[in-house]
Each structure stands twice: as C-alpha cells, then as structure tokens.
Amino acid sequence: MPLSKPAPRKPIHTRTIKCDGYEREDGLWDIEARMEDIKHYSFENKFRGKVEAGEPLHEMYLRLTLDEDLVVQDVEAHIDHFPFTGCPNITVEYKKLAGVKIGLGWRRAIKERLGGKLGCTHLTELLPVMATVSIQTMIPVIMKRRREAAEAEGADIKKTRPPMLDSCHSWASDGPNVKEYAPEFYTGD
C-alpha cells in the first residue's frame, strides 16, 4: 500500500470509476466511463425499498464519441441504479456537449450546459476524467500518424509542438523532461 498505515477503521462507501478508450473503424473515438457507488451496509431507500450492502446505489454509464480534433460528436448516458425516480430523466441533457472541444474551456462548457440542476452531479463528475482519458487514448495514436505522414513528406518533425507541453508539472517547458525528450521546446536556462 503506497499510503501510510491507516488508523483502525471500517469501510462505509466505495465509488468505482472505470474508463476505457476505443478507436472506432469509422475514424471516430469512443471514451466510455462507468461509475458505481456502493454502501457497505444495508439501508432503506424511499424509492427502491431496502438497498442491501454491496448493491449499487448508483450505476451510471457515459460515452463520448469524439473526432480526431477532440470535438464531441455524440454523447450517450444511461443510469441503471439510482436513488430517486427522476434520476434517469437527465441523461438526454448530456447531448448538449455535442460540438464542444475537449481542451481549454472544457470545464466551463460542462458547467454552462450541465452544472447544478441542469445535470446529474455524478455523470458530470465523470466528464473531466473522460477528457484526460481521451488524451491518453487518442494523442499517442494521432501523433504517431501525423509524425509518420510528416516524415513521408520530408517535413522536420522536431518543429511539431508536443500537445502535452505545459499541461502539467512533468511537462513544464522549463523542466527536465522537456529538456530530455523535446529539447527544441525547452525554455529553461
């Protein structure tokens, strides 16, 4: 266990999030997420009756279909387990993300279209994670294709700015990783 040994405790709640990225045969990309909440104790729910320990309180699915430029082409949301009668009614609202590009302004677009009572807290929380998964899924494949195409045309691939530059601490343009892996874009001393 990478964390220090905890104080004595008992489990109460577990949230599991699983995300997968897929390259489609039609040139688009699917990023899928599944979120499940379980309680480690049984309890009564006014809508569902008794919810047994380990039975999902929430079980939700979300799929973003993206083009190569990270623009949302379609969204599908589905809710299997939920605590209130109206929960599944919100899934259609996630289509409002069609046309939005993952990148700068992504979180703002989510908040404008699906923030607060306009969406489901749990589905909406998946969207920033799915953005990161889309980058991890798509960028290596797309960059390899673009690099191979540029090399075939005789272009200098060293002039192509890495898309992850300055996106996090490890890819700081003045940091050691950029100095080593993309020295032409290094801005340090």
C-alpha positions in Angstrom: 0.0 0.0 0.0 1.6 3.3 -1.0 -0.1 5.3 1.7 0.9 5.1 5.4 -0.9 2.5 7.6 -4.3 4.0 8.5 -5.9 4.2 11.9 -8.3 1.4 12.7 -11.4 1.8 10.6 -14.3 0.2 8.7 -15.5 0.6 5.1 -18.6 2.7 4.6 -18.8 3.7 0.9 -17.0 2.7 -2.2 -17.1 4.6 -5.5 -15.6 2.8 -8.5 -14.9 4.6 -11.8 -13.7 2.8 -14.8 -12.9 4.5 -18.1 -11.9 2.9 -21.4 -10.9 4.5 -24.7 -11.6 2.9 -28.1 -10.6 3.7 -31.7 -13.6 3.1 -34.0 -13.4 1.7 -37.5 -15.2 4.8 -38.8 -12.4 7.1 -37.7 -14.1 8.4 -34.6 -13.2 7.6 -31.0 -15.3 6.4 -28.1 -14.5 7.2 -24.5 -16.6 5.3 -22.0 -17.0 5.6 -18.3 -18.8 3.6 -15.7 -19.4 4.8 -12.2 -20.7 2.7 -9.3 -21.4 3.6 -5.7 -22.0 1.0 -3.1 -22.5 1.2 0.7 -21.0 -1.4 3.0 -24.2 -1.6 5.0 -27.9 -2.1 4.2 -30.3 0.8 4.3 -33.9 1.8 3.4 -34.5 4.0 0.3 -37.9 5.6 -0.1 -38.0 4.9 -3.9 -36.3 1.5 -4.0 -37.0 0.0 -0.6 -34.2 -1.9 1.1 -30.8 -1.5 -0.6 -28.6 -4.3 0.5 -24.9 -3.9 1.5 -22.8 -4.1 -1.7 -25.8 -3.4 -4.0 -25.2 -0.4 -6.2 -26.8 2.8 -5.1 -25.6 4.4 -8.3 -24.6 2.7 -11.5 -24.1 5.0 -14.4 -22.6 4.9 -17.9 -21.4 7.7 -20.2 -20.0 7.5 -23.7 -18.4 10.4 -25.5 -17.8 10.0 -29.3 -15.0 12.3 -30.5 -13.4 13.2 -33.7 -9.6 13.4 -34.2 -9.7 17.1 -33.1 -11.3 16.1 -29.8 -14.6 17.6 -30.7 -17.6 15.8 -29.2 -19.7 14.2 -32.0 -22.2 12.4 -29.8 -22.9 11.6 -26.1 -24.8 8.7 -24.6 -25.7 8.5 -21.0 -27.5 5.7 -19.1 -28.4 5.1 -15.5 -29.1 1.6 -14.2 -29.2 2.1 -10.4 -30.3 5.4 -8.7 -31.9 6.6 -5.5 -34.7 8.8 -6.9 -37.4 8.3 -9.5 -36.4 11.2 -11.8 -32.7 10.4 -12.0 -32.6 8.7 -15.5 -34.6 11.6 -17.0 -31.5 13.8 -17.1 -29.4 11.5 -19.4 -30.7 13.1 -22.6 -29.3 16.5 -21.5 -25.7 15.3 -22.0 -26.3 15.6 -25.7 -25.7 19.3 -25.1 -22.0 18.6 -25.2 -22.1 17.8 -28.9 -19.9 20.2 -30.8 -17.7 21.1 -27.7 -14.0 20.5 -28.0 -12.0 18.9 -25.2 -9.3 21.3 -24.2 -9.2 24.8 -23.0 -12.7 25.8 -21.9 -14.0 22.2 -21.5 -14.8 22.5 -17.8 -16.5 25.9 -18.4 -18.7 24.3 -21.2 -19.7 21.5 -18.9 -20.7 23.9 -16.1 -22.7 26.1 -18.6 -24.6 23.2 -20.1 -24.8 20.7 -17.2 -24.0 22.5 -14.0 -26.2 22.3 -10.9 -29.8 21.3 -11.6 -29.0 21.1 -15.4 -27.3 17.8 -15.0 -26.5 14.9 -12.7 -23.7 15.5 -10.2 -22.3 12.0 -10.7 -22.4 11.9 -14.5 -21.0 15.4 -14.7 -18.1 14.5 -12.4 -17.0 11.9 -14.9 -16.5 14.4 -17.8 -13.2 15.9 -16.7 -11.8 12.3 -16.1 -13.1 11.3 -19.5 -11.2 14.3 -21.0 -8.0 13.0 -19.6 -8.7 9.5 -20.8 -9.4 10.8 -24.3 -6.0 12.5 -24.4 -4.3 9.3 -23.1 -6.2 7.2 -25.7 -6.0 9.4 -28.8 -2.9 11.6 -28.7 -0.3 8.9 -28.9 -2.0 7.3 -31.9 -2.8 10.6 -33.6 0.8 12.0 -33.0 2.3 8.8 -34.4 0.2 9.0 -37.6 1.0 12.7 -38.0 4.7 12.2 -37.4 4.8 9.3 -40.0 2.9 11.5 -42.5 5.2 14.4 -41.9 8.3 12.2 -42.3 6.8 10.8 -45.5 6.5 14.3 -46.9 10.0 15.1 -45.7 8.9 17.6 -43.0 11.0 18.3 -39.9 9.0 16.6 -37.1 11.1 18.4 -34.5 9.1 21.5 -35.3 5.8 19.9 -34.2 4.9 21.2 -30.7 4.1 18.4 -28.3 0.4 18.8 -27.3 1.2 18.0 -23.7 3.7 20.8 -23.3 3.0 22.9 -20.2 -0.1 20.7 -19.4 1.3 19.5 -16.1 4.3 19.7 -13.8 6.1 16.8 -15.6 5.7 18.5 -19.0 6.7 22.0 -17.9 8.6 23.6 -20.9 11.4 24.6 -18.5 11.6 21.2 -16.8 13.9 18.3 -17.1 11.5 16.0 -19.1 11.1 18.5 -21.9 14.8 19.2 -21.8 15.4 15.5 -22.4 12.5 14.4 -24.6 11.7 17.6 -26.6 14.8 19.8 -26.2 13.8 22.0 -29.1 10.9 23.3 -27.0 12.9 23.6 -23.7 12.6 27.1 -22.3 14.8 26.7 -19.1 18.3 28.1 -18.5 
